Amino acid sequence: MTVVDEAAPSVGLTDAVPNVARAVETTDKVASHLHPAGSWVVEDHPIPRGIEEVWRFTPLRRLRKLHADAPFGTGSVSVEWSNHDDLSIRALSGSEAKAWHGISGYVPIDRTSARIFAETDATVVVEVPAEVEVAEPVLITVRGSAAETAEAGHLVIKLGRFSKATVLLVHEGSATYAQVVEILVEDGAEANVTTIQNWADDTVHLAQHAVRVGRDASLKHVAVSFGGEVVRVNAGVEYAGPGGTVEMLGLYFVDAGQHLEHRLFVDHNQPKTRSNVDYRGALQGKGAHSVWIGDVLIRKVAEGIETYESNKNLVLTDGCRADSVPNLEIETGEIEGAGHASTTGRFDDEQLFYLRSRGIAEEEARRLVVRGFFADIIRKIGVPSIEETLLTALEAELAVTVGNPTDPEAAA
């Protein structure tokens, strides 16, 4: 992995460097039955065969052995950023990089993540000091130049106590890329992290996002997937104290032959915590396949929590498949509320008829319906510049005739 700092040289590691030993201690936690136990040892994670619950929807043959033991190269993926005066972004290697492994409390739950920590020695750290509010979004671009060689990366986003920042993580180009992103939001901090997978059509991307939210802290995590041949983003959240709030938003647009998969695990391991999950996807074209798995675990100690998860899928043409599986695991009845919902449906002909009766052409009417379907999610992001970025990307997707059965390319 190549890292590029466009604005300033790297700065030194702070004295308060986290220790891997603290993260190792989390291996004795009681795990959800839908998620494997964590381990830092690669050999503890067998190569998936597709019969495991957590891999049964993923097309393993299309992963170019990224889930197994494909050797990690260097030079085909770069990480670029522009520094801000009020925070630190730096590229670390060797022992400095390893000191940040598991900063979020994450212990690898699959072979790919364990290999990233064991076999790569490069980490990019975004650190916001305590009580600092970063006015402008922090842009980090992961850019691939070739899909023939597998590569791996580790990114850490840390917000100090009572700080506030927005981070936009953009993926583009061609790559075969394995990634771990750790997000640590300390007590009282507010974070908004948006990750956009806008890869070229030949890209395979496996990502693990590990999130830890402190006491009375809040995180808005937005995952957007448009590009790539196979993209699988697995996001897990746990709380470091009561009062934490997490909002997880997502949208995806799946074209012919694409496999876009999002898996979420919210671990309510502290009382008085809250979470809200809202993902929406649209599919068009033969072989378009989306997967959404949402799992919320409410532990015995998590009294007074509130959670809800929702996934909605809009099927635009024949030949698509949307798998949506919401799960709730509840170990205590002393909660404020818990619920989930999942819907998958075809294009609404009544909406289309209404728009066409107002003189709107069929093609434009279909685009308006899809725009409206995603609009609620985009509006919830709350950052105008990011909303504009997403609307531009959405318009690029809609440039292909959305759901028009008379267009042979749309149904190909």
N, C-alpha and C positions, 0 to 999 in steps of 0.2 A: 504494500500500500504506500502510495506517495502522498505526502501532505504538503500543502502550499499555504503559507500565510501571506495574504496579499498586502497587508498593511504594516506589519511590525514584526520584529524578531521574537522568537519564543522567550517567555519569561520563566524564571526558576520556579520549582515546585515549592509550595508553601510548607511551613514547618509542620502544620497539622495534617500530615499525610495519613489517610486511612490505612488500616492494616488488613491483609487478607485473612489473618487469623480470626478476626471478628466475624467475617462472613462465613468462615468454615463452621462456626458454632451454630449456624442456623440449620445445619443438616439434620438435627434431631427434632425438627418441628414435625408435627402431625400433618401429613400431606393430604390433599384431596384425592379421592380414589380415581378421579379422572386425570390425574397428573402424576408422572413418575417421580420417585425420590431423587433429590439432587445429589451430585457427587462431583468433585474436582478431578477424579480419576477417569480418564478416557475409557479404559477397559470396562468400567462399571456400566457403561451405556452401550448395549449391543446395537449393531447396525439394524435399523428398522427393516421389517419385511413386508409391511403394509397390513398386517393382521392386527397390529396394536391399535387400541382405541384412538390414540392421539395422532395416528398416521393413516387411518383407514381411508380418508378422503383424498390424500395427497398422491399424485401420480409419480411414484418413486422412479420409474424408468426415465422420466423426463428431467430429473434433477442433476444429471451429469455427475452422479456419485458425490454430490455435495453433502448429502446426508450420511455418507459413508466415510471413505478415506481418500477422497480426491486430494492430491497434494496442493497446498496453497502456494501460489507464486507471488510475485511482487511486480509492480510497475504498470499493471493494466487498470488500476483503480486509483484515483486521486481524491483527496479531501481538501477542499479550498474554503477559505473564509476571509472576512475582513474584520479586523479587531475593533473593539469599542474601547473608549477610554476608561469606562467604569466597570469593566470586567476583564477576565483573563481567558484567552483561548491559546492553547499550546499543544504541541505534539511531543509526546514522551516516548522513550524507548527503554528497553532493558529493564533493570530493577525499578526505575521510576515508574514505568508503565505498569509493571506487575503490582506495585503498591496500590493501584486503583482497581485491581480486579476484585469484584464483589463489593464495591463501595455501597451499592444499594441493598446489600444483604442477599443478593442473588447468588445461588449455587447452581451450576449448570444442570439442566434437566434433560439434555439430549447430547448425543455424541458430537454434533457439530459445534455447539457452544463450548463444550469441554475442550475440543480441539483448538478452538480460537484462543482460549486462555493458555493452553499448553504449548502451542506451536507458533504463535505470533507474539512479537514483543513491541508492538506499536499501539499507542493509545492517544486519542485526541480528547483533551479535557476542556470543557467549557465551565468556568467557575465564576459565579456571581457572589461577591462578598456580602456579608451580613448587612442588612439595613440599606442596601443599594437598590434603587429602582432604575432599570434600564429602559430608556424611553423608546428606542427604536428596536424593531425585531432583529434578532441575530440570525443571519443567513449562513448556513453551512451547506455546501454542495458536494455530494459524492458523485463523481463522474467516471464512468467506465469507458474504456477505449477498445476493448476486445472481449469477446465472450468465450474464446478458446481456452483461456487459462483461469482456473479458480483462484479466488483471492478472498481474504478475510479481513475484518476490521472491528475495532472496539472504540466506542464513543461514550464518554461520560458527560452528563449534564448535571451540575450541582448548583443548587441555589441555597445560599446561606440563610440564617435565621432572619425572618421579616424582610427578605428581599423580594423583588418582583421582576420578572423577565419573560419575554416571548422568544422562542427559538423556532426557526423554520428550517427543517432538514429536507433537502431536495435531492432525489436520486435520478440520474439521467445517463444516457449513453448505453453502451452494450457491455454486459458483464456476466460472470458467474460468481456470485458474491454471497458470502456468509457473514453475518453481522450480529454483534451484541451491542445494544444501546442501553446504558444504565442511567436512570433519572432519579436523583436524590433531591427531594424538596424538604428542607429542614423546617423546624417549628415556625409557624406563622408566615411562611413564605407563600408566594403566589406564582405559579408557573403555567405557561401556555406553550405546549410543544406540539407542533404540527409536522408530520412526516408525509412527504409526497413521493410515491413510487411512480415516476413518469418515465420508466425505462424504455429502451428500444424493444422491438418485438422479439429479439433473440435472447433476452436476458432471463436468467434464473436467479432468484433472490430469496434466501432464507434469512429471516431476521427474528431476533429475540429481544423484546423490550422489557426491561425489568425496572419496576417503579417502586419507590418507597416514599411515603408521604408522612410527614411529621405531625406533631400535635397542632391542631387548629390551622394546618396548612391546606392549600388547595392546588389541584392540578387539573388543567383541561388538556386532554390528550386527543389529538385529531389524526386519524390515519386515512390517507387518500391513496387509492391505487387505480391507475389508469393503464400504465404500460407494463411490458414484460410478457414473456411466454409463460413462466410459472413464478408466481410471487406468493410467499407464505410469511405473514407477519403474526408472530405470537407475542401478545402483550400480557404481562402479569403485574398485578398491583398488590401491595401490602401496606399496612399502616404502622407507623412507629409510635403512635400515641393517639388518644381520643380526640374527637373533634375534626379529624381530617375529612376532606371532601374531594372526590374524584369525579370528573365528567369525561366520558370516553365517547367521542364522536367519530364516525367513519362514513366514507362514501367510496364506491367503486363502480367502474364502468367496464364490463367484460365484453370483449369482442370475440369473433369467431376464433376458436382454437385456444383461447387464453384460459388459464387456470389461476384465479385470484382467491386466496384463502386468508381469512382473518380469524384468529383464535384469541379469546380473552379469558383471563382468570382474575377475578377480584376476590381477594382474601380479606374478609372482614375479621381481622384478628384483634381488634381493639373496640371498646364500647364507644357509642355516640359518634360513629363514623357514617359517612354517606357516600353513595355512588349512584351514578346514572349513566347508562349505556344506550346509545342510539346510533345504529348503523343502517345505511341504506345503499342498495345496489341496483343497477340496471344491467340487463344482459341482452345481447343481440348476436345472431349469427350461429351457424352450426358448430357445435362443440364448445360453445362458451360455457364455462363452469365456474360458479362461485361457491365458496364454502364459508359459512360463518358459524363459529362455535362460541357460545357465551356461557361461562360458568361462574357463579357467585357462591362462595363458601362463607357461611355465617357460623362462626365458632361459638362455643358455649360462653366465652367471656365477652362476646360482642353484643351486649345488651343495649337496647335503645338505638340500634342502627336503622338506616333506611336505604333501600336499594330498589332499582328497577332497571330492566334491560329490555331493549326492543330491537328487532331486525325486520326490515321491510325490503322486499325484492320485487322489481318490476321487470317482467319478461316481455320483451319487445317483439321477438320473432320465434318461430318454431325452431327446435333443435338445441335449445338451451337447457341447462340444468342448474338449479339453485338448491344447495343443501343448507338448511338452517336449523341449528340445534341449541335452544336455550336450556340452561340447567340451573337449578337452585338446590343447594345443600344447606339445610338449616339444622343447627344443633341446639338452638335455644328458641323458646317461644316468646321471650321478652324483647320484642322488636317493635319498631314504629311502623314498619311496612316493608314488604318484599313482593315483587311480582315480575313477570316477564311476558313478552309477546313476540310472535313471529308470524309474518304474513308473506306469502308469495302469490302474485297474481299477474295476469296478462294485462296488456294495454287496455285502458278504459275507453271503450267505444263511445260511451255517453259523453265523456269529456271531449273526445274528438269531434263528435257530432255537434256539440254546443259551440265549439270554436269555429267549425266550418260553417255553421248557420250564421255566424257573424261575418262571413266573407273572408275568413282566413284560409289560405291554401293548406292542403292536407299535410304537406311536408313541414311547413312552418308550425302547424298546429301540433304535430307530433313532438317537435322540438320544444314547444312551449310547455307541453305536459311534462316532459322529462326535466326541463329547467325547474318547474314548480315542485316536482318530486324531490329534487335535491336542495331547493332553496332554504327550507327550514334548517337543514344541517349547516349550510354555509353561513346563514345569519347568526347561528349560535357561536361561531368562532370568536366574534367580537373584535377582530383586528382587521381594519379596512384593507390594508395592503395585502394580507394573506387571502382575504375574501376575493379580492380582485385577481390574484394569482390563480385561485381555484376556478373562478368564473372563466378566465381565459383558457385554462386547460379543459374545462368542460365544453366550451365552445369548439375547441379543436376536435373533441370527440364527436360532437354533434354535427361537425362538418360532413361526417359520413352520414348518409341518409338514415335517420333514426327510424327503425321499425317500418320501413317502407317495403312491403312484400313485393312490389313491382320492380325493385332494384335488385338485380341478380347478385351484385357484389355484397349487399347487406345480408343476404341469405346464404352466401357461399361458405 
